[in-house]
Amino acid sequence: MIKQVSYDINTVDGPRHITITPDNEPLAGGDFYATGVFTLTDGVVGMGEIIFDEDMNEWEYNGIDALTYDEAAEIVEFIKNYKDPE
């Protein structure tokens, strides 16, 4: 994932429109290095970050009470399966 994307999720607090922003580091030549960190926001409200290991297998969510584990896991699956448009 290179650019931010939106994801709609039904949470225990009701539906939310989440913006997922990858924290990529720019490299020489215009390429990007994927850090495995994704910032989550709901409008202007920060919801924490999902942080993957270097193989994108293990992850942790550092948001405090913004999402349940299962809700964060749903977003993790979306990120893992997301394909950037060409």
PDB file with one MODEL, atoms N, CA, C and O in Angstrom:
MODEL        1
ATOM      1  N   MET A   1       0.849  -1.169   0.000  1.00  0.00           N
ATOM      2  CA  MET A   1       0.000   0.000   0.000  1.00  0.00           C
ATOM      3  C   MET A   1       0.898   1.237   0.000  1.00  0.00           C
ATOM      4  O   MET A   1       1.748   1.409   0.874  1.00  0.00           O
ATOM      5  N   ILE A   2       0.690   2.082  -0.990  1.00  0.00           N
ATOM      6  CA  ILE A   2       1.512   3.283  -1.129  1.00  0.00           C
ATOM      7  C   ILE A   2       0.751   4.524  -0.678  1.00  0.00           C
ATOM      8  O   ILE A   2       1.317   5.394  -0.015  1.00  0.00           O
ATOM      9  N   LYS A   3      -0.525   4.609  -1.033  1.00  0.00           N
ATOM     10  CA  LYS A   3      -1.333   5.783  -0.693  1.00  0.00           C
ATOM     11  C   LYS A   3      -2.392   5.410   0.327  1.00  0.00           C
ATOM     12  O   LYS A   3      -2.715   4.235   0.505  1.00  0.00           O
ATOM     13  N   GLN A   4      -2.919   6.407   0.985  1.00  0.00           N
ATOM     14  CA  GLN A   4      -3.959   6.142   1.969  1.00  0.00           C
ATOM     15  C   GLN A   4      -5.221   5.645   1.289  1.00  0.00           C
ATOM     16  O   GLN A   4      -5.517   6.001   0.148  1.00  0.00           O
ATOM     17  N   VAL A   5      -5.960   4.813   2.013  1.00  0.00           N
ATOM     18  CA  VAL A   5      -7.221   4.267   1.525  1.00  0.00           C
ATOM     19  C   VAL A   5      -8.260   4.373   2.639  1.00  0.00           C
ATOM     20  O   VAL A   5      -7.923   4.558   3.808  1.00  0.00           O
ATOM     21  N   SER A   6      -9.509   4.254   2.255  1.00  0.00           N
ATOM     22  CA  SER A   6     -10.606   4.272   3.217  1.00  0.00           C
ATOM     23  C   SER A   6     -11.156   2.873   3.389  1.00  0.00           C
ATOM     24  O   SER A   6     -11.125   2.055   2.470  1.00  0.00           O
ATOM     25  N   TYR A   7     -11.662   2.614   4.588  1.00  0.00           N
ATOM     26  CA  TYR A   7     -12.254   1.324   4.892  1.00  0.00           C
ATOM     27  C   TYR A   7     -13.437   1.547   5.821  1.00  0.00           C
ATOM     28  O   TYR A   7     -13.301   2.201   6.855  1.00  0.00           O
ATOM     29  N   ASP A   8     -14.591   1.012   5.460  1.00  0.00           N
ATOM     30  CA  ASP A   8     -15.784   1.110   6.296  1.00  0.00           C
ATOM     31  C   ASP A   8     -15.907  -0.150   7.136  1.00  0.00           C
ATOM     32  O   ASP A   8     -15.820  -1.267   6.626  1.00  0.00           O
ATOM     33  N   ILE A   9     -16.111   0.050   8.442  1.00  0.00           N
ATOM     34  CA  ILE A   9     -16.191  -1.084   9.351  1.00  0.00           C
ATOM     35  C   ILE A   9     -17.334  -0.851  10.335  1.00  0.00           C
ATOM     36  O   ILE A   9     -17.577   0.277  10.765  1.00  0.00           O
ATOM     37  N   ASN A  10     -18.025  -1.918  10.681  1.00  0.00           N
ATOM     38  CA  ASN A  10     -19.047  -1.855  11.717  1.00  0.00           C
ATOM     39  C   ASN A  10     -18.388  -2.233  13.033  1.00  0.00           C
ATOM     40  O   ASN A  10     -17.893  -3.348  13.192  1.00  0.00           O
ATOM     41  N   THR A  11     -18.384  -1.292  13.978  1.00  0.00           N
ATOM     42  CA  THR A  11     -17.767  -1.525  15.276  1.00  0.00           C
ATOM     43  C   THR A  11     -18.855  -1.651  16.343  1.00  0.00           C
ATOM     44  O   THR A  11     -20.039  -1.463  16.064  1.00  0.00           O
ATOM     45  N   VAL A  12     -18.439  -1.967  17.558  1.00  0.00           N
ATOM     46  CA  VAL A  12     -19.399  -2.055  18.654  1.00  0.00           C
ATOM     47  C   VAL A  12     -20.022  -0.688  18.938  1.00  0.00           C
ATOM     48  O   VAL A  12     -21.095  -0.611  19.536  1.00  0.00           O
ATOM     49  N   ASP A  13     -19.363   0.381  18.519  1.00  0.00           N
ATOM     50  CA  ASP A  13     -19.878   1.739  18.684  1.00  0.00           C
ATOM     51  C   ASP A  13     -20.637   2.236  17.463  1.00  0.00           C
ATOM     52  O   ASP A  13     -21.057   3.392  17.424  1.00  0.00           O
ATOM     53  N   GLY A  14     -20.817   1.375  16.464  1.00  0.00           N
ATOM     54  CA  GLY A  14     -21.513   1.760  15.247  1.00  0.00           C
ATOM     55  C   GLY A  14     -20.564   1.809  14.060  1.00  0.00           C
ATOM     56  O   GLY A  14     -19.368   1.560  14.209  1.00  0.00           O
ATOM     57  N   PRO A  15     -21.094   2.130  12.876  1.00  0.00           N
ATOM     58  CA  PRO A  15     -20.256   2.154  11.676  1.00  0.00           C
ATOM     59  C   PRO A  15     -19.230   3.287  11.743  1.00  0.00           C
ATOM     60  O   PRO A  15     -19.500   4.371  12.260  1.00  0.00           O
ATOM     61  N   ARG A  16     -18.041   2.994  11.199  1.00  0.00           N
ATOM     62  CA  ARG A  16     -16.968   3.992  11.132  1.00  0.00           C
ATOM     63  C   ARG A  16     -16.349   3.967   9.742  1.00  0.00           C
ATOM     64  O   ARG A  16     -16.260   2.925   9.092  1.00  0.00           O
ATOM     65  N   HIS A  17     -15.931   5.130   9.317  1.00  0.00           N
ATOM     66  CA  HIS A  17     -15.229   5.303   8.047  1.00  0.00           C
ATOM     67  C   HIS A  17     -13.767   5.576   8.394  1.00  0.00           C
ATOM     68  O   HIS A  17     -13.407   6.699   8.749  1.00  0.00           O
ATOM     69  N   ILE A  18     -12.938   4.557   8.291  1.00  0.00           N
ATOM     70  CA  ILE A  18     -11.543   4.613   8.719  1.00  0.00           C
ATOM     71  C   ILE A  18     -10.649   4.969   7.532  1.00  0.00           C
ATOM     72  O   ILE A  18     -10.803   4.413   6.445  1.00  0.00           O
ATOM     73  N   THR A  19      -9.723   5.889   7.742  1.00  0.00           N
ATOM     74  CA  THR A  19      -8.686   6.171   6.761  1.00  0.00           C
ATOM     75  C   THR A  19      -7.413   5.475   7.224  1.00  0.00           C
ATOM     76  O   THR A  19      -6.969   5.653   8.358  1.00  0.00           O
ATOM     77  N   ILE A  20      -6.837   4.682   6.333  1.00  0.00           N
ATOM     78  CA  ILE A  20      -5.606   3.934   6.622  1.00  0.00           C
ATOM     79  C   ILE A  20      -4.483   4.602   5.841  1.00  0.00           C
ATOM     80  O   ILE A  20      -4.521   4.663   4.612  1.00  0.00           O
ATOM     81  N   THR A  21      -3.485   5.103   6.558  1.00  0.00           N
ATOM     82  CA  THR A  21      -2.376   5.803   5.925  1.00  0.00           C
ATOM     83  C   THR A  21      -1.085   5.041   6.184  1.00  0.00           C
ATOM     84  O   THR A  21      -0.657   4.929   7.332  1.00  0.00           O
ATOM     85  N   PRO A  22      -0.451   4.511   5.125  1.00  0.00           N
ATOM     86  CA  PRO A  22       0.826   3.827   5.324  1.00  0.00           C
ATOM     87  C   PRO A  22       1.923   4.834   5.633  1.00  0.00           C
ATOM     88  O   PRO A  22       1.996   5.896   5.014  1.00  0.00           O
ATOM     89  N   ASP A  23       2.765   4.497   6.584  1.00  0.00           N
ATOM     90  CA  ASP A  23       3.910   5.351   6.919  1.00  0.00           C
ATOM     91  C   ASP A  23       5.117   4.838   6.141  1.00  0.00           C
ATOM     92  O   ASP A  23       5.912   4.049   6.652  1.00  0.00           O
ATOM     93  N   ASN A  24       5.241   5.294   4.905  1.00  0.00           N
ATOM     94  CA  ASN A  24       6.326   4.865   4.023  1.00  0.00           C
ATOM     95  C   ASN A  24       7.461   5.881   4.057  1.00  0.00           C
ATOM     96  O   ASN A  24       7.230   7.083   4.190  1.00  0.00           O
ATOM     97  N   GLU A  25       8.677   5.391   3.936  1.00  0.00           N
ATOM     98  CA  GLU A  25       9.854   6.261   3.883  1.00  0.00           C
ATOM     99  C   GLU A  25      10.256   6.449   2.420  1.00  0.00           C
ATOM    100  O   GLU A  25      10.407   5.464   1.698  1.00  0.00           O
ATOM    101  N   PRO A  26      10.431   7.693   1.968  1.00  0.00           N
ATOM    102  CA  PRO A  26      10.855   7.918   0.578  1.00  0.00           C
ATOM    103  C   PRO A  26      12.309   7.491   0.368  1.00  0.00           C
ATOM    104  O   PRO A  26      13.162   7.697   1.231  1.00  0.00           O
ATOM    105  N   LEU A  27      12.568   6.900  -0.780  1.00  0.00           N
ATOM    106  CA  LEU A  27      13.912   6.498  -1.177  1.00  0.00           C
ATOM    107  C   LEU A  27      14.339   7.320  -2.386  1.00  0.00           C
ATOM    108  O   LEU A  27      13.512   7.941  -3.054  1.00  0.00           O
ATOM    109  N   ALA A  28      15.614   7.317  -2.653  1.00  0.00           N
ATOM    110  CA  ALA A  28      16.123   8.006  -3.843  1.00  0.00           C
ATOM    111  C   ALA A  28      15.460   7.425  -5.089  1.00  0.00           C
ATOM    112  O   ALA A  28      15.201   6.223  -5.148  1.00  0.00           O
ATOM    113  N   GLY A  29      15.187   8.255  -6.067  1.00  0.00           N
ATOM    114  CA  GLY A  29      14.581   7.793  -7.311  1.00  0.00           C
ATOM    115  C   GLY A  29      13.065   7.762  -7.268  1.00  0.00           C
ATOM    116  O   GLY A  29      12.434   7.324  -8.230  1.00  0.00           O
ATOM    117  N   GLY A  30      12.464   8.218  -6.171  1.00  0.00           N
ATOM    118  CA  GLY A  30      11.017   8.275  -6.106  1.00  0.00           C
ATOM    119  C   GLY A  30      10.329   7.036  -5.578  1.00  0.00           C
ATOM    120  O   GLY A  30       9.101   7.009  -5.496  1.00  0.00           O
ATOM    121  N   ASP A  31      11.085   6.001  -5.213  1.00  0.00           N
ATOM    122  CA  ASP A  31      10.491   4.796  -4.645  1.00  0.00           C
ATOM    123  C   ASP A  31      10.215   5.004  -3.158  1.00  0.00           C
ATOM    124  O   ASP A  31      10.644   5.994  -2.566  1.00  0.00           O
ATOM    125  N   PHE A  32       9.495   4.060  -2.570  1.00  0.00           N
ATOM    126  CA  PHE A  32       9.174   4.124  -1.157  1.00  0.00           C
ATOM    127  C   PHE A  32       9.572   2.835  -0.466  1.00  0.00           C
ATOM    128  O   PHE A  32       9.523   1.758  -1.060  1.00  0.00           O
ATOM    129  N   TYR A  33       9.969   2.955   0.800  1.00  0.00           N
ATOM    130  CA  TYR A  33      10.253   1.802   1.649  1.00  0.00           C
ATOM    131  C   TYR A  33       9.065   1.632   2.587  1.00  0.00           C
ATOM    132  O   TYR A  33       8.721   2.546   3.337  1.00  0.00           O
ATOM    133  N   ALA A  34       8.449   0.474   2.543  1.00  0.00           N
ATOM    134  CA  ALA A  34       7.295   0.202   3.400  1.00  0.00           C
ATOM    135  C   ALA A  34       7.782  -0.137   4.807  1.00  0.00           C
ATOM    136  O   ALA A  34       8.496  -1.120   4.998  1.00  0.00           O
ATOM    137  N   THR A  35       7.399   0.669   5.781  1.00  0.00           N
ATOM    138  CA  THR A  35       7.838   0.467   7.163  1.00  0.00           C
ATOM    139  C   THR A  35       7.006  -0.569   7.896  1.00  0.00           C
ATOM    140  O   THR A  35       7.436  -1.083   8.928  1.00  0.00           O
ATOM    141  N   GLY A  36       5.814  -0.888   7.380  1.00  0.00           N
ATOM    142  CA  GLY A  36       4.923  -1.816   8.068  1.00  0.00           C
ATOM    143  C   GLY A  36       4.069  -1.141   9.126  1.00  0.00           C
ATOM    144  O   GLY A  36       3.417  -1.818   9.922  1.00  0.00           O
ATOM    145  N   VAL A  37       4.067   0.185   9.146  1.00  0.00           N
ATOM    146  CA  VAL A  37       3.268   0.947  10.106  1.00  0.00           C
ATOM    147  C   VAL A  37       2.131   1.639   9.342  1.00  0.00           C
ATOM    148  O   VAL A  37       2.355   2.287   8.319  1.00  0.00           O
ATOM    149  N   PHE A  38       0.921   1.487   9.859  1.00  0.00           N
ATOM    150  CA  PHE A  38      -0.262   2.071   9.234  1.00  0.00           C
ATOM    151  C   PHE A  38      -1.024   2.870  10.284  1.00  0.00           C
ATOM    152  O   PHE A  38      -1.430   2.328  11.312  1.00  0.00           O
ATOM    153  N   THR A  39      -1.217   4.154  10.022  1.00  0.00           N
ATOM    154  CA  THR A  39      -1.930   5.042  10.934  1.00  0.00           C
ATOM    155  C   THR A  39      -3.415   5.016  10.589  1.00  0.00           C
ATOM    156  O   THR A  39      -3.795   5.117   9.423  1.00  0.00           O
ATOM    157  N   LEU A  40      -4.253   4.878  11.622  1.00  0.00           N
ATOM    158  CA  LEU A  40      -5.699   4.825  11.443  1.00  0.00           C
ATOM    159  C   LEU A  40      -6.327   6.100  11.985  1.00  0.00           C
ATOM    160  O   LEU A  40      -5.989   6.558  13.076  1.00  0.00           O
ATOM    161  N   THR A  41      -7.249   6.671  11.204  1.00  0.00           N
ATOM    162  CA  THR A  41      -8.000   7.837  11.655  1.00  0.00           C
ATOM    163  C   THR A  41      -9.465   7.670  11.293  1.00  0.00           C
ATOM    164  O   THR A  41      -9.810   6.974  10.338  1.00  0.00           O
ATOM    165  N   ASP A  42     -10.315   8.315  12.066  1.00  0.00           N
ATOM    166  CA  ASP A  42     -11.753   8.382  11.795  1.00  0.00           C
ATOM    167  C   ASP A  42     -12.072   9.862  11.715  1.00  0.00           C
ATOM    168  O   ASP A  42     -12.293  10.507  12.741  1.00  0.00           O
ATOM    169  N   GLY A  43     -12.099  10.410  10.505  1.00  0.00           N
ATOM    170  CA  GLY A  43     -12.197  11.856  10.321  1.00  0.00           C
ATOM    171  C   GLY A  43     -10.882  12.480  10.756  1.00  0.00           C
ATOM    172  O   GLY A  43      -9.830  12.182  10.189  1.00  0.00           O
ATOM    173  N   VAL A  44     -10.938  13.336  11.751  1.00  0.00           N
ATOM    174  CA  VAL A  44      -9.710  13.950  12.259  1.00  0.00           C
ATOM    175  C   VAL A  44      -9.250  13.289  13.562  1.00  0.00           C
ATOM    176  O   VAL A  44      -8.247  13.695  14.149  1.00  0.00           O
ATOM    177  N   VAL A  45      -9.981  12.280  14.003  1.00  0.00           N
ATOM    178  CA  VAL A  45      -9.668  11.612  15.263  1.00  0.00           C
ATOM    179  C   VAL A  45      -8.684  10.466  15.019  1.00  0.00           C
ATOM    180  O   VAL A  45      -8.977   9.542  14.260  1.00  0.00           O
ATOM    181  N   GLY A  46      -7.526  10.529  15.661  1.00  0.00           N
ATOM    182  CA  GLY A  46      -6.551   9.448  15.570  1.00  0.00           C
ATOM    183  C   GLY A  46      -7.036   8.224  16.318  1.00  0.00           C
ATOM    184  O   GLY A  46      -7.606   8.328  17.404  1.00  0.00           O
ATOM    185  N   MET A  47      -6.805   7.061  15.726  1.00  0.00           N
ATOM    186  CA  MET A  47      -7.244   5.803  16.327  1.00  0.00           C
ATOM    187  C   MET A  47      -6.088   4.867  16.615  1.00  0.00           C
ATOM    188  O   MET A  47      -6.304   3.702  16.947  1.00  0.00           O
ATOM    189  N   GLY A  48      -4.860   5.358  16.491  1.00  0.00           N
ATOM    190  CA  GLY A  48      -3.703   4.513  16.752  1.00  0.00           C
ATOM    191  C   GLY A  48      -3.086   3.995  15.470  1.00  0.00           C
ATOM    192  O   GLY A  48      -3.396   4.457  14.372  1.00  0.00           O
ATOM    193  N   GLU A  49      -2.202   3.021  15.638  1.00  0.00           N
ATOM    194  CA  GLU A  49      -1.472   2.450  14.509  1.00  0.00           C
ATOM    195  C   GLU A  49      -1.529   0.929  14.557  1.00  0.00           C
ATOM    196  O   GLU A  49      -1.608   0.322  15.625  1.00  0.00           O
ATOM    197  N   ILE A  50      -1.488   0.338  13.378  1.00  0.00           N
ATOM    198  CA  ILE A  50      -1.259  -1.094  13.247  1.00  0.00           C
ATOM    199  C   ILE A  50       0.178  -1.242  12.774  1.00  0.00           C
ATOM    200  O   ILE A  50       0.587  -0.643  11.780  1.00  0.00           O
ATOM    201  N   ILE A  51       0.937  -2.052  13.507  1.00  0.00           N
ATOM    202  CA  ILE A  51       2.363  -2.209  13.236  1.00  0.00           C
ATOM    203  C   ILE A  51       2.642  -3.682  12.942  1.00  0.00           C
ATOM    204  O   ILE A  51       2.395  -4.555  13.774  1.00  0.00           O
ATOM    205  N   PHE A  52       3.162  -3.939  11.739  1.00  0.00           N
ATOM    206  CA  PHE A  52       3.490  -5.295  11.313  1.00  0.00           C
ATOM    207  C   PHE A  52       4.973  -5.580  11.533  1.00  0.00           C
ATOM    208  O   PHE A  52       5.797  -4.668  11.598  1.00  0.00           O
ATOM    209  N   ASP A  53       5.292  -6.878  11.648  1.00  0.00           N
ATOM    210  CA  ASP A  53       6.699  -7.270  11.603  1.00  0.00           C
ATOM    211  C   ASP A  53       7.160  -7.210  10.152  1.00  0.00           C
ATOM    212  O   ASP A  53       6.359  -6.924   9.263  1.00  0.00           O
ATOM    213  N   GLU A  54       8.422  -7.473   9.904  1.00  0.00           N
ATOM    214  CA  GLU A  54       8.943  -7.295   8.544  1.00  0.00           C
ATOM    215  C   GLU A  54       8.369  -8.273   7.530  1.00  0.00           C
ATOM    216  O   GLU A  54       8.470  -8.024   6.329  1.00  0.00           O
ATOM    217  N   ASP A  55       7.772  -9.375   7.969  1.00  0.00           N
ATOM    218  CA  ASP A  55       7.158 -10.340   7.053  1.00  0.00           C
ATOM    219  C   ASP A  55       5.647 -10.133   6.908  1.00  0.00           C
ATOM    220  O   ASP A  55       4.983 -10.883   6.192  1.00  0.00           O
ATOM    221  N   MET A  56       5.107  -9.117   7.584  1.00  0.00           N
ATOM    222  CA  MET A  56       3.671  -8.820   7.572  1.00  0.00           C
ATOM    223  C   MET A  56       2.849  -9.997   8.105  1.00  0.00           C
ATOM    224  O   MET A  56       1.700 -10.185   7.705  1.00  0.00           O
ATOM    225  N   ASN A  57       3.436 -10.786   9.003  1.00  0.00           N
ATOM    226  CA  ASN A  57       2.706 -11.897   9.611  1.00  0.00           C
ATOM    227  C   ASN A  57       2.167 -11.524  10.983  1.00  0.00           C
ATOM    228  O   ASN A  57       0.969 -11.650  11.239  1.00  0.00           O
ATOM    229  N   GLU A  58       3.034 -11.074  11.854  1.00  0.00           N
ATOM    230  CA  GLU A  58       2.646 -10.675  13.200  1.00  0.00           C
ATOM    231  C   GLU A  58       2.326  -9.190  13.202  1.00  0.00           C
ATOM    232  O   GLU A  58       2.914  -8.426  12.437  1.00  0.00           O
ATOM    233  N   TRP A  59       1.403  -8.781  14.052  1.00  0.00           N
ATOM    234  CA  TRP A  59       1.019  -7.379  14.111  1.00  0.00           C
ATOM    235  C   TRP A  59       0.584  -7.023  15.525  1.00  0.00           C
ATOM    236  O   TRP A  59       0.257  -7.884  16.341  1.00  0.00           O
ATOM    237  N   GLU A  60       0.594  -5.732  15.778  1.00  0.00           N
ATOM    238  CA  GLU A  60       0.040  -5.224  17.027  1.00  0.00           C
ATOM    239  C   GLU A  60      -0.716  -3.937  16.729  1.00  0.00           C
ATOM    240  O   GLU A  60      -0.440  -3.237  15.755  1.00  0.00           O
ATOM    241  N   TYR A  61      -1.665  -3.653  17.589  1.00  0.00           N
ATOM    242  CA  TYR A  61      -2.466  -2.434  17.460  1.00  0.00           C
ATOM    243  C   TYR A  61      -2.242  -1.624  18.724  1.00  0.00           C
ATOM    244  O   TYR A  61      -2.422  -2.134  19.830  1.00  0.00           O
ATOM    245  N   ASN A  62      -1.847  -0.361  18.571  1.00  0.00           N
ATOM    246  CA  ASN A  62      -1.532   0.444  19.748  1.00  0.00           C
ATOM    247  C   ASN A  62      -2.593   1.482  20.098  1.00  0.00           C
ATOM    248  O   ASN A  62      -2.343   2.352  20.933  1.00  0.00           O
ATOM    249  N   GLY A  63      -3.759   1.410  19.487  1.00  0.00           N
ATOM    250  CA  GLY A  63      -4.842   2.333  19.833  1.00  0.00           C
ATOM    251  C   GLY A  63      -5.475   1.918  21.147  1.00  0.00           C
ATOM    252  O   GLY A  63      -5.678   0.731  21.403  1.00  0.00           O
ATOM    253  N   ILE A  64      -5.785   2.898  21.973  1.00  0.00           N
ATOM    254  CA  ILE A  64      -6.353   2.601  23.283  1.00  0.00           C
ATOM    255  C   ILE A  64      -7.873   2.690  23.195  1.00  0.00           C
ATOM    256  O   ILE A  64      -8.433   3.780  23.087  1.00  0.00           O
ATOM    257  N   ASP A  65      -8.528   1.547  23.243  1.00  0.00           N
ATOM    258  CA  ASP A  65      -9.993   1.440  23.256  1.00  0.00           C
ATOM    259  C   ASP A  65     -10.687   2.005  22.023  1.00  0.00           C
ATOM    260  O   ASP A  65     -11.906   2.173  22.043  1.00  0.00           O
ATOM    261  N   ALA A  66      -9.965   2.300  20.962  1.00  0.00           N
ATOM    262  CA  ALA A  66     -10.612   2.805  19.749  1.00  0.00           C
ATOM    263  C   ALA A  66     -11.258   1.664  18.968  1.00  0.00           C
ATOM    264  O   ALA A  66     -12.341   1.832  18.406  1.00  0.00           O
ATOM    265  N   LEU A  67     -10.601   0.506  18.930  1.00  0.00           N
ATOM    266  CA  LEU A  67     -11.109  -0.674  18.239  1.00  0.00           C
ATOM    267  C   LEU A  67     -10.897  -1.899  19.128  1.00  0.00           C
ATOM    268  O   LEU A  67      -9.952  -1.948  19.916  1.00  0.00           O
ATOM    269  N   THR A  68     -11.777  -2.880  18.994  1.00  0.00           N
ATOM    270  CA  THR A  68     -11.552  -4.145  19.677  1.00  0.00           C
ATOM    271  C   THR A  68     -10.492  -4.933  18.905  1.00  0.00           C
ATOM    272  O   THR A  68     -10.123  -4.559  17.792  1.00  0.00           O
ATOM    273  N   TYR A  69     -10.011  -6.013  19.493  1.00  0.00           N
ATOM    274  CA  TYR A  69      -9.031  -6.857  18.807  1.00  0.00           C
ATOM    275  C   TYR A  69      -9.601  -7.379  17.490  1.00  0.00           C
ATOM    276  O   TYR A  69      -8.917  -7.353  16.467  1.00  0.00           O
ATOM    277  N   ASP A  70     -10.842  -7.851  17.506  1.00  0.00           N
ATOM    278  CA  ASP A  70     -11.455  -8.401  16.292  1.00  0.00           C
ATOM    279  C   ASP A  70     -11.628  -7.336  15.211  1.00  0.00           C
ATOM    280  O   ASP A  70     -11.454  -7.627  14.028  1.00  0.00           O
ATOM    281  N   GLU A  71     -11.967  -6.114  15.601  1.00  0.00           N
ATOM    282  CA  GLU A  71     -12.103  -5.026  14.629  1.00  0.00           C
ATOM    283  C   GLU A  71     -10.741  -4.682  14.020  1.00  0.00           C
ATOM    284  O   GLU A  71     -10.630  -4.482  12.810  1.00  0.00           O
ATOM    285  N   ALA A  72      -9.712  -4.617  14.859  1.00  0.00           N
ATOM    286  CA  ALA A  72      -8.357  -4.367  14.348  1.00  0.00           C
ATOM    287  C   ALA A  72      -7.922  -5.501  13.434  1.00  0.00           C
ATOM    288  O   ALA A  72      -7.289  -5.256  12.407  1.00  0.00           O
ATOM    289  N   ALA A  73      -8.253  -6.746  13.792  1.00  0.00           N
ATOM    290  CA  ALA A  73      -7.890  -7.902  12.963  1.00  0.00           C
ATOM    291  C   ALA A  73      -8.569  -7.829  11.593  1.00  0.00           C
ATOM    292  O   ALA A  73      -7.979  -8.234  10.591  1.00  0.00           O
ATOM    293  N   GLU A  74      -9.792  -7.321  11.541  1.00  0.00           N
ATOM    294  CA  GLU A  74     -10.489  -7.152  10.260  1.00  0.00           C
ATOM    295  C   GLU A  74      -9.736  -6.147   9.383  1.00  0.00           C
ATOM    296  O   GLU A  74      -9.578  -6.371   8.183  1.00  0.00           O
ATOM    297  N   ILE A  75      -9.276  -5.055   9.968  1.00  0.00           N
ATOM    298  CA  ILE A  75      -8.511  -4.057   9.220  1.00  0.00           C
ATOM    299  C   ILE A  75      -7.169  -4.626   8.786  1.00  0.00           C
ATOM    300  O   ILE A  75      -6.703  -4.335   7.685  1.00  0.00           O
ATOM    301  N   VAL A  76      -6.541  -5.433   9.633  1.00  0.00           N
ATOM    302  CA  VAL A  76      -5.274  -6.093   9.287  1.00  0.00           C
ATOM    303  C   VAL A  76      -5.462  -6.961   8.047  1.00  0.00           C
ATOM    304  O   VAL A  76      -4.631  -6.924   7.139  1.00  0.00           O
ATOM    305  N   GLU A  77      -6.529  -7.733   7.996  1.00  0.00           N
ATOM    306  CA  GLU A  77      -6.779  -8.587   6.827  1.00  0.00           C
ATOM    307  C   GLU A  77      -6.988  -7.743   5.577  1.00  0.00           C
ATOM    308  O   GLU A  77      -6.512  -8.099   4.500  1.00  0.00           O
ATOM    309  N   PHE A  78      -7.698  -6.623   5.716  1.00  0.00           N
ATOM    310  CA  PHE A  78      -7.882  -5.726   4.586  1.00  0.00           C
ATOM    311  C   PHE A  78      -6.528  -5.226   4.079  1.00  0.00           C
ATOM    312  O   PHE A  78      -6.272  -5.240   2.875  1.00  0.00           O
ATOM    313  N   ILE A  79      -5.663  -4.785   4.991  1.00  0.00           N
ATOM    314  CA  ILE A  79      -4.340  -4.286   4.604  1.00  0.00           C
ATOM    315  C   ILE A  79      -3.534  -5.373   3.916  1.00  0.00           C
ATOM    316  O   ILE A  79      -2.918  -5.125   2.879  1.00  0.00           O
ATOM    317  N   LYS A  80      -3.531  -6.567   4.476  1.00  0.00           N
ATOM    318  CA  LYS A  80      -2.751  -7.681   3.907  1.00  0.00           C
ATOM    319  C   LYS A  80      -3.217  -8.032   2.490  1.00  0.00           C
ATOM    320  O   LYS A  80      -2.404  -8.391   1.638  1.00  0.00           O
ATOM    321  N   ASN A  81      -4.505  -7.930   2.247  1.00  0.00           N
ATOM    322  CA  ASN A  81      -5.056  -8.330   0.934  1.00  0.00           C
ATOM    323  C   ASN A  81      -5.179  -7.177  -0.051  1.00  0.00           C
ATOM    324  O   ASN A  81      -5.552  -7.388  -1.205  1.00  0.00           O
ATOM    325  N   TYR A  82      -4.872  -5.968   0.388  1.00  0.00           N
ATOM    326  CA  TYR A  82      -5.047  -4.800  -0.467  1.00  0.00           C
ATOM    327  C   TYR A  82      -4.015  -4.783  -1.594  1.00  0.00           C
ATOM    328  O   TYR A  82      -2.830  -5.032  -1.371  1.00  0.00           O
ATOM    329  N   LYS A  83      -4.473  -4.491  -2.781  1.00  0.00           N
ATOM    330  CA  LYS A  83      -3.602  -4.330  -3.951  1.00  0.00           C
ATOM    331  C   LYS A  83      -3.752  -2.905  -4.451  1.00  0.00           C
ATOM    332  O   LYS A  83      -4.862  -2.466  -4.751  1.00  0.00           O
ATOM    333  N   ASP A  84      -2.633  -2.171  -4.544  1.00  0.00           N
ATOM    334  CA  ASP A  84      -2.668  -0.815  -5.058  1.00  0.00           C
ATOM    335  C   ASP A  84      -3.147  -0.809  -6.503  1.00  0.00           C
ATOM    336  O   ASP A  84      -2.768  -1.686  -7.279  1.00  0.00           O
ATOM    337  N   PRO A  85      -3.973   0.163  -6.879  1.00  0.00           N
ATOM    338  CA  PRO A  85      -4.367   0.278  -8.290  1.00  0.00           C
ATOM    339  C   PRO A  85      -3.130   0.565  -9.156  1.00  0.00           C
ATOM    340  O   PRO A  85      -2.186   1.223  -8.718  1.00  0.00           O
ATOM    341  N   GLU A  86      -3.162   0.071 -10.355  1.00  0.00           N
ATOM    342  CA  GLU A  86      -2.007   0.277 -11.247  1.00  0.00           C
ATOM    343  C   GLU A  86      -2.070   1.604 -11.943  1.00  0.00           C
ATOM    344  O   GLU A  86      -1.179   1.934 -12.726  1.00  0.00           O
TER     345      GLU A  86
ENDMDL
END
